[in-house]
Amino acid sequence: MSIEGVVIAAIHGRAPLLFSYEGDELPERLGHPHALFLTPEGRAEVDVYQVSGFTRTATLPAWRTFRLDRIVTAERLETTFEPAPGWDPLGEKYSGGIVAMV
């Protein structure tokens, strides 16, 4: 299954996502993916409530947005999550289009 397929399945199943990201020397991150969306420029990005794992820029847990094309590995875990604090499905950032949303 493609990275995009794994991300979409995790979003639809409200399943945590274990993933690595380009440029991070591939340490893993664990997060709750809430939306796969398109930016106004047409780039696919994923809104994730990151709960643990590698980060350079945030104190966890925290909302993070990742470019889909920079996710190197992704694994959907078998547990589930509830929407995270601050989840805004009507956010302006989604104006480019939604591919998948919890």
URHU-V577393 format. One record per pair of residues at least 12 apart in sequence whose C-alpha atoms are under 7 Angstrom apart, sorted by the first residue. I is the first residue (numbers start at 1). J is the second residue. Records with the same first field share a line. If there is no record, write none. Layout:
I->J, J
//
This chain:
3->73, 74
6->74, 75, 76
8->100
10->33, 76
11->33, 34, 35, 100, 101, 102
12->101, 102
14->80, 81, 102
15->32, 76, 77, 78, 79, 80, 81
16->30, 31, 32, 33, 76, 77, 79, 80, 81
17->30, 31, 32, 33, 74, 75, 76, 77
18->30, 31, 74, 75, 76
19->71, 73, 74, 75
20->71, 72, 73, 74
21->70, 71, 72
22->70, 71, 72
27->54
28->53, 54
29->52, 53, 54
30->50, 51, 52, 53
31->48, 49, 50, 51, 52
32->48, 49, 50, 81
33->46, 47, 48, 49
34->47, 48, 101, 102
35->47, 100, 101, 102
36->98, 99, 100, 101
37->94, 97, 98, 99, 100
38->94, 96, 97, 98
39->96
40->96
42->96
44->67, 68
45->65, 66, 67, 68
46->65, 66, 67, 68
47->64, 65, 66
48->63, 64, 65
49->61, 62, 63, 64, 84
50->62, 63, 64
//
